[in-house]
């Protein structure tokens, strides 16, 4: 089993699964829950900027 550690851009938690994944502007984001995923989808720019490096 592959361990995936990603940071949920919405709530800031570490995400250790790939159940909720969204690719936005060629960056892959992982979410801890469907709720965080839908929050991101509603306003992707608001959250995507945090982890984005120019
Ligand atoms: Zn979350």
mmCIF file of the protein (N, C-alpha, C, O) and its ligand, coordinates in Angstrom:
data_MODEL
# 
_entry.id   MODEL 
# 
loop_
_entity.id 
_entity.type 
_entity.pdbx_number_of_molecules 
1 polymer     1 
2 non-polymer 1 
# 
_entity_poly.entity_id                      1 
_entity_poly.type                           'polypeptide(L)' 
_entity_poly.nstd_linkage                   no 
_entity_poly.nstd_monomer                   no 
_entity_poly.pdbx_seq_one_letter_code       
;(UNK)(UNK)(UNK)(UNK)(UNK)(UNK)(UNK)(UNK)(UNK)(UNK)(UNK)(UNK)(UNK)(UNK)(UNK)(UNK)
(UNK)(UNK)(UNK)(UNK)(UNK)(UNK)(UNK)(UNK)(UNK)(UNK)(UNK)(UNK)(UNK)(UNK)(UNK)(UNK)
(UNK)(UNK)(UNK)(UNK)(UNK)(UNK)(UNK)(UNK)(UNK)(UNK)(UNK)(UNK)(UNK)(UNK)(UNK)(UNK)
(UNK)(UNK)(UNK)(UNK)(UNK)(UNK)
;
_entity_poly.pdbx_seq_one_letter_code_can   XXXXXXXXXXXXXXXXXXXXXXXXXXXXXXXXXXXXXXXXXXXXXXXXXXXXXX 
_entity_poly.pdbx_strand_id                 A 
# 
loop_
_entity_poly_seq.entity_id 
_entity_poly_seq.num 
_entity_poly_seq.mon_id 
_entity_poly_seq.hetero 
1 1  UNK n 
1 2  UNK n 
1 3  UNK n 
1 4  UNK n 
1 5  UNK n 
1 6  UNK n 
1 7  UNK n 
1 8  UNK n 
1 9  UNK n 
1 10 UNK n 
1 11 UNK n 
1 12 UNK n 
1 13 UNK n 
1 14 UNK n 
1 15 UNK n 
1 16 UNK n 
1 17 UNK n 
1 18 UNK n 
1 19 UNK n 
1 20 UNK n 
1 21 UNK n 
1 22 UNK n 
1 23 UNK n 
1 24 UNK n 
1 25 UNK n 
1 26 UNK n 
1 27 UNK n 
1 28 UNK n 
1 29 UNK n 
1 30 UNK n 
1 31 UNK n 
1 32 UNK n 
1 33 UNK n 
1 34 UNK n 
1 35 UNK n 
1 36 UNK n 
1 37 UNK n 
1 38 UNK n 
1 39 UNK n 
1 40 UNK n 
1 41 UNK n 
1 42 UNK n 
1 43 UNK n 
1 44 UNK n 
1 45 UNK n 
1 46 UNK n 
1 47 UNK n 
1 48 UNK n 
1 49 UNK n 
1 50 UNK n 
1 51 UNK n 
1 52 UNK n 
1 53 UNK n 
1 54 UNK n 
# 
loop_
_struct_asym.id 
_struct_asym.entity_id 
A 1 
B 2 
# 
loop_
_chem_comp.id 
_chem_comp.type 
_chem_comp.mon_nstd_flag 
UNK 'L-peptide linking' . 
ZN  non-polymer         . 
# 
_pdbx_entity_nonpoly.entity_id   2 
_pdbx_entity_nonpoly.name        ? 
_pdbx_entity_nonpoly.comp_id     ZN 
# 
_pdbx_nonpoly_scheme.asym_id         B 
_pdbx_nonpoly_scheme.entity_id       2 
_pdbx_nonpoly_scheme.mon_id          ZN 
_pdbx_nonpoly_scheme.ndb_seq_num     1 
_pdbx_nonpoly_scheme.pdb_seq_num     101 
_pdbx_nonpoly_scheme.auth_seq_num    101 
_pdbx_nonpoly_scheme.pdb_mon_id      ZN 
_pdbx_nonpoly_scheme.auth_mon_id     ZN 
_pdbx_nonpoly_scheme.pdb_strand_id   A 
_pdbx_nonpoly_scheme.pdb_ins_code    . 
# 
loop_
_atom_site.group_PDB 
_atom_site.id 
_atom_site.type_symbol 
_atom_site.label_atom_id 
_atom_site.label_alt_id 
_atom_site.label_comp_id 
_atom_site.label_asym_id 
_atom_site.label_entity_id 
_atom_site.label_seq_id 
_atom_site.pdbx_PDB_ins_code 
_atom_site.Cartn_x 
_atom_site.Cartn_y 
_atom_site.Cartn_z 
_atom_site.occupancy 
_atom_site.B_iso_or_equiv 
_atom_site.pdbx_formal_charge 
_atom_site.auth_seq_id 
_atom_site.auth_comp_id 
_atom_site.auth_asym_id 
_atom_site.auth_atom_id 
_atom_site.pdbx_PDB_model_num 
ATOM   1   N  N  . UNK A 1 1  ? 0.840   -1.201 0.000   1.00 0.00 ? 1   UNK A N  1 
ATOM   2   C  CA . UNK A 1 1  ? 0.000   0.000  0.000   1.00 0.00 ? 1   UNK A CA 1 
ATOM   3   C  C  . UNK A 1 1  ? 0.872   1.247  0.000   1.00 0.00 ? 1   UNK A C  1 
ATOM   4   O  O  . UNK A 1 1  ? 1.830   1.366  0.764   1.00 0.00 ? 1   UNK A O  1 
ATOM   5   N  N  . UNK A 1 2  ? 0.518   2.148  -0.860  1.00 0.00 ? 2   UNK A N  1 
ATOM   6   C  CA . UNK A 1 2  ? 1.272   3.390  -0.995  1.00 0.00 ? 2   UNK A CA 1 
ATOM   7   C  C  . UNK A 1 2  ? 0.709   4.438  -0.047  1.00 0.00 ? 2   UNK A C  1 
ATOM   8   O  O  . UNK A 1 2  ? -0.498  4.670  0.017   1.00 0.00 ? 2   UNK A O  1 
ATOM   9   N  N  . UNK A 1 3  ? 1.609   5.051  0.672   1.00 0.00 ? 3   UNK A N  1 
ATOM   10  C  CA . UNK A 1 3  ? 1.168   6.105  1.584   1.00 0.00 ? 3   UNK A CA 1 
ATOM   11  C  C  . UNK A 1 3  ? 1.293   7.452  0.901   1.00 0.00 ? 3   UNK A C  1 
ATOM   12  O  O  . UNK A 1 3  ? 2.354   7.832  0.406   1.00 0.00 ? 3   UNK A O  1 
ATOM   13  N  N  . UNK A 1 4  ? 0.207   8.140  0.890   1.00 0.00 ? 4   UNK A N  1 
ATOM   14  C  CA . UNK A 1 4  ? 0.190   9.452  0.257   1.00 0.00 ? 4   UNK A CA 1 
ATOM   15  C  C  . UNK A 1 4  ? -0.004  10.511 1.330   1.00 0.00 ? 4   UNK A C  1 
ATOM   16  O  O  . UNK A 1 4  ? -0.981  10.476 2.077   1.00 0.00 ? 4   UNK A O  1 
ATOM   17  N  N  . UNK A 1 5  ? 0.910   11.432 1.402   1.00 0.00 ? 5   UNK A N  1 
ATOM   18  C  CA . UNK A 1 5  ? 0.758   12.514 2.370   1.00 0.00 ? 5   UNK A CA 1 
ATOM   19  C  C  . UNK A 1 5  ? 0.685   13.825 1.620   1.00 0.00 ? 5   UNK A C  1 
ATOM   20  O  O  . UNK A 1 5  ? 1.671   14.323 1.077   1.00 0.00 ? 5   UNK A O  1 
ATOM   21  N  N  . UNK A 1 6  ? -0.493  14.352 1.610   1.00 0.00 ? 6   UNK A N  1 
ATOM   22  C  CA . UNK A 1 6  ? -0.710  15.630 0.939   1.00 0.00 ? 6   UNK A CA 1 
ATOM   23  C  C  . UNK A 1 6  ? -1.397  16.561 1.922   1.00 0.00 ? 6   UNK A C  1 
ATOM   24  O  O  . UNK A 1 6  ? -1.988  16.133 2.914   1.00 0.00 ? 6   UNK A O  1 
ATOM   25  N  N  . UNK A 1 7  ? -1.304  17.818 1.621   1.00 0.00 ? 7   UNK A N  1 
ATOM   26  C  CA . UNK A 1 7  ? -1.958  18.767 2.509   1.00 0.00 ? 7   UNK A CA 1 
ATOM   27  C  C  . UNK A 1 7  ? -3.245  19.294 1.880   1.00 0.00 ? 7   UNK A C  1 
ATOM   28  O  O  . UNK A 1 7  ? -3.265  19.811 0.763   1.00 0.00 ? 7   UNK A O  1 
ATOM   29  N  N  . UNK A 1 8  ? -4.284  19.141 2.633   1.00 0.00 ? 8   UNK A N  1 
ATOM   30  C  CA . UNK A 1 8  ? -5.583  19.657 2.219   1.00 0.00 ? 8   UNK A CA 1 
ATOM   31  C  C  . UNK A 1 8  ? -5.522  21.186 2.206   1.00 0.00 ? 8   UNK A C  1 
ATOM   32  O  O  . UNK A 1 8  ? -5.342  21.799 3.258   1.00 0.00 ? 8   UNK A O  1 
ATOM   33  N  N  . UNK A 1 9  ? -5.670  21.816 1.027   1.00 0.00 ? 9   UNK A N  1 
ATOM   34  C  CA . UNK A 1 9  ? -5.556  23.274 0.958   1.00 0.00 ? 9   UNK A CA 1 
ATOM   35  C  C  . UNK A 1 9  ? -6.711  24.008 1.632   1.00 0.00 ? 9   UNK A C  1 
ATOM   36  O  O  . UNK A 1 9  ? -6.609  25.197 1.933   1.00 0.00 ? 9   UNK A O  1 
ATOM   37  N  N  . UNK A 1 10 ? -7.797  23.299 1.863   1.00 0.00 ? 10  UNK A N  1 
ATOM   38  C  CA . UNK A 1 10 ? -8.972  23.944 2.455   1.00 0.00 ? 10  UNK A CA 1 
ATOM   39  C  C  . UNK A 1 10 ? -8.850  24.005 3.974   1.00 0.00 ? 10  UNK A C  1 
ATOM   40  O  O  . UNK A 1 10 ? -8.980  25.081 4.557   1.00 0.00 ? 10  UNK A O  1 
ATOM   41  N  N  . UNK A 1 11 ? -8.605  22.875 4.621   1.00 0.00 ? 11  UNK A N  1 
ATOM   42  C  CA . UNK A 1 11 ? -8.570  22.861 6.080   1.00 0.00 ? 11  UNK A CA 1 
ATOM   43  C  C  . UNK A 1 11 ? -7.143  22.766 6.628   1.00 0.00 ? 11  UNK A C  1 
ATOM   44  O  O  . UNK A 1 11 ? -6.926  22.949 7.826   1.00 0.00 ? 11  UNK A O  1 
ATOM   45  N  N  . UNK A 1 12 ? -6.168  22.481 5.751   1.00 0.00 ? 12  UNK A N  1 
ATOM   46  C  CA . UNK A 1 12 ? -4.784  22.451 6.181   1.00 0.00 ? 12  UNK A CA 1 
ATOM   47  C  C  . UNK A 1 12 ? -4.328  21.144 6.808   1.00 0.00 ? 12  UNK A C  1 
ATOM   48  O  O  . UNK A 1 12 ? -3.201  21.051 7.295   1.00 0.00 ? 12  UNK A O  1 
ATOM   49  N  N  . UNK A 1 13 ? -5.185  20.141 6.801   1.00 0.00 ? 13  UNK A N  1 
ATOM   50  C  CA . UNK A 1 13 ? -4.825  18.843 7.379   1.00 0.00 ? 13  UNK A CA 1 
ATOM   51  C  C  . UNK A 1 13 ? -3.974  18.020 6.419   1.00 0.00 ? 13  UNK A C  1 
ATOM   52  O  O  . UNK A 1 13 ? -3.990  18.226 5.206   1.00 0.00 ? 13  UNK A O  1 
ATOM   53  N  N  . UNK A 1 14 ? -3.232  17.082 7.003   1.00 0.00 ? 14  UNK A N  1 
ATOM   54  C  CA . UNK A 1 14 ? -2.515  16.120 6.169   1.00 0.00 ? 14  UNK A CA 1 
ATOM   55  C  C  . UNK A 1 14 ? -3.514  15.103 5.660   1.00 0.00 ? 14  UNK A C  1 
ATOM   56  O  O  . UNK A 1 14 ? -4.356  14.610 6.410   1.00 0.00 ? 14  UNK A O  1 
ATOM   57  N  N  . UNK A 1 15 ? -3.415  14.794 4.383   1.00 0.00 ? 15  UNK A N  1 
ATOM   58  C  CA . UNK A 1 15 ? -4.322  13.822 3.793   1.00 0.00 ? 15  UNK A CA 1 
ATOM   59  C  C  . UNK A 1 15 ? -3.524  12.579 3.432   1.00 0.00 ? 15  UNK A C  1 
ATOM   60  O  O  . UNK A 1 15 ? -2.532  12.666 2.709   1.00 0.00 ? 15  UNK A O  1 
ATOM   61  N  N  . UNK A 1 16 ? -3.947  11.428 3.926   1.00 0.00 ? 16  UNK A N  1 
ATOM   62  C  CA . UNK A 1 16 ? -3.187  10.192 3.696   1.00 0.00 ? 16  UNK A CA 1 
ATOM   63  C  C  . UNK A 1 16 ? -3.923  9.225  2.773   1.00 0.00 ? 16  UNK A C  1 
ATOM   64  O  O  . UNK A 1 16 ? -3.654  8.024  2.785   1.00 0.00 ? 16  UNK A O  1 
ATOM   65  N  N  . UNK A 1 17 ? -4.829  9.736  1.992   1.00 0.00 ? 17  UNK A N  1 
ATOM   66  C  CA . UNK A 1 17 ? -5.525  8.898  1.018   1.00 0.00 ? 17  UNK A CA 1 
ATOM   67  C  C  . UNK A 1 17 ? -5.779  9.728  -0.238  1.00 0.00 ? 17  UNK A C  1 
ATOM   68  O  O  . UNK A 1 17 ? -5.555  10.938 -0.256  1.00 0.00 ? 17  UNK A O  1 
ATOM   69  N  N  . UNK A 1 18 ? -6.249  9.059  -1.282  1.00 0.00 ? 18  UNK A N  1 
ATOM   70  C  CA . UNK A 1 18 ? -6.485  9.775  -2.547  1.00 0.00 ? 18  UNK A CA 1 
ATOM   71  C  C  . UNK A 1 18 ? -7.945  9.722  -2.961  1.00 0.00 ? 18  UNK A C  1 
ATOM   72  O  O  . UNK A 1 18 ? -8.269  9.723  -4.149  1.00 0.00 ? 18  UNK A O  1 
ATOM   73  N  N  . UNK A 1 19 ? -8.799  9.676  -1.989  1.00 0.00 ? 19  UNK A N  1 
ATOM   74  C  CA . UNK A 1 19 ? -10.229 9.546  -2.291  1.00 0.00 ? 19  UNK A CA 1 
ATOM   75  C  C  . UNK A 1 19 ? -10.789 10.806 -2.924  1.00 0.00 ? 19  UNK A C  1 
ATOM   76  O  O  . UNK A 1 19 ? -11.656 10.756 -3.796  1.00 0.00 ? 19  UNK A O  1 
ATOM   77  N  N  . UNK A 1 20 ? -10.277 11.925 -2.467  1.00 0.00 ? 20  UNK A N  1 
ATOM   78  C  CA . UNK A 1 20 ? -10.804 13.192 -2.966  1.00 0.00 ? 20  UNK A CA 1 
ATOM   79  C  C  . UNK A 1 20 ? -9.656  13.969 -3.611  1.00 0.00 ? 20  UNK A C  1 
ATOM   80  O  O  . UNK A 1 20 ? -8.811  14.557 -2.935  1.00 0.00 ? 20  UNK A O  1 
ATOM   81  N  N  . UNK A 1 21 ? -9.659  13.948 -4.927  1.00 0.00 ? 21  UNK A N  1 
ATOM   82  C  CA . UNK A 1 21 ? -8.553  14.555 -5.653  1.00 0.00 ? 21  UNK A CA 1 
ATOM   83  C  C  . UNK A 1 21 ? -9.089  15.462 -6.745  1.00 0.00 ? 21  UNK A C  1 
ATOM   84  O  O  . UNK A 1 21 ? -10.007 15.099 -7.481  1.00 0.00 ? 21  UNK A O  1 
ATOM   85  N  N  . UNK A 1 22 ? -8.503  16.643 -6.840  1.00 0.00 ? 22  UNK A N  1 
ATOM   86  C  CA . UNK A 1 22 ? -8.916  17.595 -7.864  1.00 0.00 ? 22  UNK A CA 1 
ATOM   87  C  C  . UNK A 1 22 ? -7.664  18.138 -8.544  1.00 0.00 ? 22  UNK A C  1 
ATOM   88  O  O  . UNK A 1 22 ? -6.704  18.531 -7.881  1.00 0.00 ? 22  UNK A O  1 
ATOM   89  N  N  . UNK A 1 23 ? -7.687  18.156 -9.859  1.00 0.00 ? 23  UNK A N  1 
ATOM   90  C  CA . UNK A 1 23 ? -6.588  18.769 -10.590 1.00 0.00 ? 23  UNK A CA 1 
ATOM   91  C  C  . UNK A 1 23 ? -7.053  20.130 -11.084 1.00 0.00 ? 23  UNK A C  1 
ATOM   92  O  O  . UNK A 1 23 ? -8.026  20.251 -11.827 1.00 0.00 ? 23  UNK A O  1 
ATOM   93  N  N  . UNK A 1 24 ? -6.335  21.132 -10.651 1.00 0.00 ? 24  UNK A N  1 
ATOM   94  C  CA . UNK A 1 24 ? -6.699  22.502 -11.014 1.00 0.00 ? 24  UNK A CA 1 
ATOM   95  C  C  . UNK A 1 24 ? -5.451  23.236 -11.472 1.00 0.00 ? 24  UNK A C  1 
ATOM   96  O  O  . UNK A 1 24 ? -4.448  23.279 -10.759 1.00 0.00 ? 24  UNK A O  1 
ATOM   97  N  N  . UNK A 1 25 ? -5.515  23.806 -12.650 1.00 0.00 ? 25  UNK A N  1 
ATOM   98  C  CA . UNK A 1 25 ? -4.360  24.497 -13.232 1.00 0.00 ? 25  UNK A CA 1 
ATOM   99  C  C  . UNK A 1 25 ? -3.096  23.642 -13.168 1.00 0.00 ? 25  UNK A C  1 
ATOM   100 O  O  . UNK A 1 25 ? -2.030  24.106 -12.764 1.00 0.00 ? 25  UNK A O  1 
ATOM   101 N  N  . UNK A 1 26 ? -3.242  22.392 -13.575 1.00 0.00 ? 26  UNK A N  1 
ATOM   102 C  CA . UNK A 1 26 ? -2.141  21.433 -13.656 1.00 0.00 ? 26  UNK A CA 1 
ATOM   103 C  C  . UNK A 1 26 ? -1.520  21.083 -12.306 1.00 0.00 ? 26  UNK A C  1 
ATOM   104 O  O  . UNK A 1 26 ? -0.443  20.487 -12.266 1.00 0.00 ? 26  UNK A O  1 
ATOM   105 N  N  . UNK A 1 27 ? -2.159  21.429 -11.225 1.00 0.00 ? 27  UNK A N  1 
ATOM   106 C  CA . UNK A 1 27 ? -1.686  21.045 -9.888  1.00 0.00 ? 27  UNK A CA 1 
ATOM   107 C  C  . UNK A 1 27 ? -2.711  20.100 -9.277  1.00 0.00 ? 27  UNK A C  1 
ATOM   108 O  O  . UNK A 1 27 ? -3.918  20.326 -9.365  1.00 0.00 ? 27  UNK A O  1 
ATOM   109 N  N  . UNK A 1 28 ? -2.212  19.043 -8.660  1.00 0.00 ? 28  UNK A N  1 
ATOM   110 C  CA . UNK A 1 28 ? -3.092  18.080 -8.053  1.00 0.00 ? 28  UNK A CA 1 
ATOM   111 C  C  . UNK A 1 28 ? -3.285  18.405 -6.570  1.00 0.00 ? 28  UNK A C  1 
ATOM   112 O  O  . UNK A 1 28 ? -2.321  18.612 -5.833  1.00 0.00 ? 28  UNK A O  1 
ATOM   113 N  N  . UNK A 1 29 ? -4.527  18.445 -6.162  1.00 0.00 ? 29  UNK A N  1 
ATOM   114 C  CA . UNK A 1 29 ? -4.834  18.742 -4.766  1.00 0.00 ? 29  UNK A CA 1 
ATOM   115 C  C  . UNK A 1 29 ? -5.583  17.573 -4.156  1.00 0.00 ? 29  UNK A C  1 
ATOM   116 O  O  . UNK A 1 29 ? -6.415  16.941 -4.806  1.00 0.00 ? 29  UNK A O  1 
ATOM   117 N  N  . UNK A 1 30 ? -5.278  17.298 -2.904  1.00 0.00 ? 30  UNK A N  1 
ATOM   118 C  CA . UNK A 1 30 ? -5.944  16.216 -2.198  1.00 0.00 ? 30  UNK A CA 1 
ATOM   119 C  C  . UNK A 1 30 ? -6.723  16.779 -1.015  1.00 0.00 ? 30  UNK A C  1 
ATOM   120 O  O  . UNK A 1 30 ? -6.332  17.762 -0.385  1.00 0.00 ? 30  UNK A O  1 
ATOM   121 N  N  . UNK A 1 31 ? -7.842  16.113 -0.741  1.00 0.00 ? 31  UNK A N  1 
ATOM   122 C  CA . UNK A 1 31 ? -8.729  16.613 0.301   1.00 0.00 ? 31  UNK A CA 1 
ATOM   123 C  C  . UNK A 1 31 ? -9.087  15.512 1.284   1.00 0.00 ? 31  UNK A C  1 
ATOM   124 O  O  . UNK A 1 31 ? -9.159  14.336 0.926   1.00 0.00 ? 31  UNK A O  1 
ATOM   125 N  N  . UNK A 1 32 ? -9.310  15.914 2.527   1.00 0.00 ? 32  UNK A N  1 
ATOM   126 C  CA . UNK A 1 32 ? -9.615  14.931 3.568   1.00 0.00 ? 32  UNK A CA 1 
ATOM   127 C  C  . UNK A 1 32 ? -11.053 14.451 3.452   1.00 0.00 ? 32  UNK A C  1 
ATOM   128 O  O  . UNK A 1 32 ? -11.377 13.344 3.884   1.00 0.00 ? 32  UNK A O  1 
ATOM   129 N  N  . UNK A 1 33 ? -11.910 15.272 2.874   1.00 0.00 ? 33  UNK A N  1 
ATOM   130 C  CA . UNK A 1 33 ? -13.321 14.909 2.820   1.00 0.00 ? 33  UNK A CA 1 
ATOM   131 C  C  . UNK A 1 33 ? -13.985 15.496 1.582   1.00 0.00 ? 33  UNK A C  1 
ATOM   132 O  O  . UNK A 1 33 ? -13.448 16.381 0.916   1.00 0.00 ? 33  UNK A O  1 
ATOM   133 N  N  . UNK A 1 34 ? -15.168 14.975 1.302   1.00 0.00 ? 34  UNK A N  1 
ATOM   134 C  CA . UNK A 1 34 ? -15.940 15.478 0.181   1.00 0.00 ? 34  UNK A CA 1 
ATOM   135 C  C  . UNK A 1 34 ? -16.330 16.933 0.405   1.00 0.00 ? 34  UNK A C  1 
ATOM   136 O  O  . UNK A 1 34 ? -16.479 17.711 -0.537  1.00 0.00 ? 34  UNK A O  1 
ATOM   137 N  N  . UNK A 1 35 ? -16.488 17.271 1.653   1.00 0.00 ? 35  UNK A N  1 
ATOM   138 C  CA . UNK A 1 35 ? -16.865 18.644 2.001   1.00 0.00 ? 35  UNK A CA 1 
ATOM   139 C  C  . UNK A 1 35 ? -15.761 19.625 1.599   1.00 0.00 ? 35  UNK A C  1 
ATOM   140 O  O  . UNK A 1 35 ? -16.030 20.669 1.006   1.00 0.00 ? 35  UNK A O  1 
ATOM   141 N  N  . UNK A 1 36 ? -14.520 19.274 1.930   1.00 0.00 ? 36  UNK A N  1 
ATOM   142 C  CA . UNK A 1 36 ? -13.391 20.130 1.563   1.00 0.00 ? 36  UNK A CA 1 
ATOM   143 C  C  . UNK A 1 36 ? -13.239 20.189 0.047   1.00 0.00 ? 36  UNK A C  1 
ATOM   144 O  O  . UNK A 1 36 ? -12.922 21.237 -0.516  1.00 0.00 ? 36  UNK A O  1 
ATOM   145 N  N  . UNK A 1 37 ? -13.468 19.058 -0.603  1.00 0.00 ? 37  UNK A N  1 
ATOM   146 C  CA . UNK A 1 37 ? -13.367 19.020 -2.057  1.00 0.00 ? 37  UNK A CA 1 
ATOM   147 C  C  . UNK A 1 37 ? -14.371 19.964 -2.703  1.00 0.00 ? 37  UNK A C  1 
ATOM   148 O  O  . UNK A 1 37 ? -14.031 20.714 -3.618  1.00 0.00 ? 37  UNK A O  1 
ATOM   149 N  N  . UNK A 1 38 ? -15.603 19.923 -2.224  1.00 0.00 ? 38  UNK A N  1 
ATOM   150 C  CA . UNK A 1 38 ? -16.628 20.775 -2.825  1.00 0.00 ? 38  UNK A CA 1 
ATOM   151 C  C  . UNK A 1 38 ? -16.404 22.240 -2.482  1.00 0.00 ? 38  UNK A C  1 
ATOM   152 O  O  . UNK A 1 38 ? -16.755 23.128 -3.260  1.00 0.00 ? 38  UNK A O  1 
ATOM   153 N  N  . UNK A 1 39 ? -15.820 22.489 -1.317  1.00 0.00 ? 39  UNK A N  1 
ATOM   154 C  CA . UNK A 1 39 ? -15.485 23.872 -0.954  1.00 0.00 ? 39  UNK A CA 1 
ATOM   155 C  C  . UNK A 1 39 ? -14.431 24.414 -1.909  1.00 0.00 ? 39  UNK A C  1 
ATOM   156 O  O  . UNK A 1 39 ? -14.511 25.555 -2.363  1.00 0.00 ? 39  UNK A O  1 
ATOM   157 N  N  . UNK A 1 40 ? -13.439 23.575 -2.204  1.00 0.00 ? 40  UNK A N  1 
ATOM   158 C  CA . UNK A 1 40 ? -12.390 23.961 -3.141  1.00 0.00 ? 40  UNK A CA 1 
ATOM   159 C  C  . UNK A 1 40 ? -12.959 24.214 -4.531  1.00 0.00 ? 40  UNK A C  1 
ATOM   160 O  O  . UNK A 1 40 ? -12.625 25.209 -5.175  1.00 0.00 ? 40  UNK A O  1 
ATOM   161 N  N  . UNK A 1 41 ? -13.808 23.322 -4.983  1.00 0.00 ? 41  UNK A N  1 
ATOM   162 C  CA . UNK A 1 41 ? -14.389 23.442 -6.321  1.00 0.00 ? 41  UNK A CA 1 
ATOM   163 C  C  . UNK A 1 41 ? -15.228 24.698 -6.484  1.00 0.00 ? 41  UNK A C  1 
ATOM   164 O  O  . UNK A 1 41 ? -15.343 25.248 -7.579  1.00 0.00 ? 41  UNK A O  1 
ATOM   165 N  N  . UNK A 1 42 ? -15.801 25.136 -5.398  1.00 0.00 ? 42  UNK A N  1 
ATOM   166 C  CA . UNK A 1 42 ? -16.640 26.326 -5.434  1.00 0.00 ? 42  UNK A CA 1 
ATOM   167 C  C  . UNK A 1 42 ? -15.793 27.577 -5.659  1.00 0.00 ? 42  UNK A C  1 
ATOM   168 O  O  . UNK A 1 42 ? -16.164 28.463 -6.428  1.00 0.00 ? 42  UNK A O  1 
ATOM   169 N  N  . UNK A 1 43 ? -14.636 27.632 -4.968  1.00 0.00 ? 43  UNK A N  1 
ATOM   170 C  CA . UNK A 1 43 ? -13.751 28.787 -5.107  1.00 0.00 ? 43  UNK A CA 1 
ATOM   171 C  C  . UNK A 1 43 ? -12.298 28.326 -5.217  1.00 0.00 ? 43  UNK A C  1 
ATOM   172 O  O  . UNK A 1 43 ? -11.504 28.565 -4.307  1.00 0.00 ? 43  UNK A O  1 
ATOM   173 N  N  . UNK A 1 44 ? -11.947 27.677 -6.311  1.00 0.00 ? 44  UNK A N  1 
ATOM   174 C  CA . UNK A 1 44 ? -10.600 27.108 -6.419  1.00 0.00 ? 44  UNK A CA 1 
ATOM   175 C  C  . UNK A 1 44 ? -9.478  28.136 -6.298  1.00 0.00 ? 44  UNK A C  1 
ATOM   176 O  O  . UNK A 1 44 ? -8.437  27.841 -5.711  1.00 0.00 ? 44  UNK A O  1 
ATOM   177 N  N  . UNK A 1 45 ? -9.667  29.306 -6.828  1.00 0.00 ? 45  UNK A N  1 
ATOM   178 C  CA . UNK A 1 45 ? -8.607  30.319 -6.765  1.00 0.00 ? 45  UNK A CA 1 
ATOM   179 C  C  . UNK A 1 45 ? -8.278  30.751 -5.349  1.00 0.00 ? 45  UNK A C  1 
ATOM   180 O  O  . UNK A 1 45 ? -7.133  31.063 -5.024  1.00 0.00 ? 45  UNK A O  1 
ATOM   181 N  N  . UNK A 1 46 ? -9.275  30.763 -4.541  1.00 0.00 ? 46  UNK A N  1 
ATOM   182 C  CA . UNK A 1 46 ? -9.093  31.174 -3.147  1.00 0.00 ? 46  UNK A CA 1 
ATOM   183 C  C  . UNK A 1 46 ? -8.146  30.230 -2.398  1.00 0.00 ? 46  UNK A C  1 
ATOM   184 O  O  . UNK A 1 46 ? -7.361  30.665 -1.556  1.00 0.00 ? 46  UNK A O  1 
ATOM   185 N  N  . UNK A 1 47 ? -8.229  28.930 -2.716  1.00 0.00 ? 47  UNK A N  1 
ATOM   186 C  CA . UNK A 1 47 ? -7.417  27.948 -1.993  1.00 0.00 ? 47  UNK A CA 1 
ATOM   187 C  C  . UNK A 1 47 ? -6.154  27.565 -2.754  1.00 0.00 ? 47  UNK A C  1 
ATOM   188 O  O  . UNK A 1 47 ? -5.126  27.273 -2.143  1.00 0.00 ? 47  UNK A O  1 
ATOM   189 N  N  . UNK A 1 48 ? -6.225  27.566 -4.066  1.00 0.00 ? 48  UNK A N  1 
ATOM   190 C  CA . UNK A 1 48 ? -5.093  27.125 -4.873  1.00 0.00 ? 48  UNK A CA 1 
ATOM   191 C  C  . UNK A 1 48 ? -3.885  28.052 -4.684  1.00 0.00 ? 48  UNK A C  1 
ATOM   192 O  O  . UNK A 1 48 ? -2.742  27.600 -4.745  1.00 0.00 ? 48  UNK A O  1 
ATOM   193 N  N  . UNK A 1 49 ? -4.129  29.299 -4.465  1.00 0.00 ? 49  UNK A N  1 
ATOM   194 C  CA . UNK A 1 49 ? -3.050  30.274 -4.328  1.00 0.00 ? 49  UNK A CA 1 
ATOM   195 C  C  . UNK A 1 49 ? -2.099  29.963 -3.174  1.00 0.00 ? 49  UNK A C  1 
ATOM   196 O  O  . UNK A 1 49 ? -0.895  30.207 -3.261  1.00 0.00 ? 49  UNK A O  1 
ATOM   197 N  N  . UNK A 1 50 ? -2.650  29.430 -2.109  1.00 0.00 ? 50  UNK A N  1 
ATOM   198 C  CA . UNK A 1 50 ? -1.851  29.141 -0.914  1.00 0.00 ? 50  UNK A CA 1 
ATOM   199 C  C  . UNK A 1 50 ? -0.636  28.266 -1.204  1.00 0.00 ? 50  UNK A C  1 
ATOM   200 O  O  . UNK A 1 50 ? 0.480   28.554 -0.774  1.00 0.00 ? 50  UNK A O  1 
ATOM   201 N  N  . UNK A 1 51 ? -0.888  27.183 -1.951  1.00 0.00 ? 51  UNK A N  1 
ATOM   202 C  CA . UNK A 1 51 ? 0.195   26.240 -2.192  1.00 0.00 ? 51  UNK A CA 1 
ATOM   203 C  C  . UNK A 1 51 ? 0.949   26.499 -3.477  1.00 0.00 ? 51  UNK A C  1 
ATOM   204 O  O  . UNK A 1 51 ? 1.864   25.755 -3.829  1.00 0.00 ? 51  UNK A O  1 
ATOM   205 N  N  . UNK A 1 52 ? 0.576   27.526 -4.161  1.00 0.00 ? 52  UNK A N  1 
ATOM   206 C  CA . UNK A 1 52 ? 1.143   27.807 -5.463  1.00 0.00 ? 52  UNK A CA 1 
ATOM   207 C  C  . UNK A 1 52 ? 2.414   28.652 -5.367  1.00 0.00 ? 52  UNK A C  1 
ATOM   208 O  O  . UNK A 1 52 ? 2.484   29.620 -4.611  1.00 0.00 ? 52  UNK A O  1 
ATOM   209 N  N  . UNK A 1 53 ? 3.416   28.254 -6.158  1.00 0.00 ? 53  UNK A N  1 
ATOM   210 C  CA . UNK A 1 53 ? 4.639   29.037 -6.187  1.00 0.00 ? 53  UNK A CA 1 
ATOM   211 C  C  . UNK A 1 53 ? 4.825   29.603 -7.585  1.00 0.00 ? 53  UNK A C  1 
ATOM   212 O  O  . UNK A 1 53 ? 5.186   28.880 -8.513  1.00 0.00 ? 53  UNK A O  1 
ATOM   213 N  N  . UNK A 1 54 ? 4.583   30.872 -7.727  1.00 0.00 ? 54  UNK A N  1 
ATOM   214 C  CA . UNK A 1 54 ? 4.661   31.614 -8.988  1.00 0.00 ? 54  UNK A CA 1 
ATOM   215 C  C  . UNK A 1 54 ? 4.628   30.711 -10.196 1.00 0.00 ? 54  UNK A C  1 
ATOM   216 O  O  . UNK A 1 54 ? 4.685   31.191 -11.328 1.00 0.00 ? 54  UNK A O  1 
HETATM 217 ZN ZN . ZN  B 2 .  ? -10.110 19.009 4.729   1.00 0.00 ? 101 ZN  A ZN 1 
# 
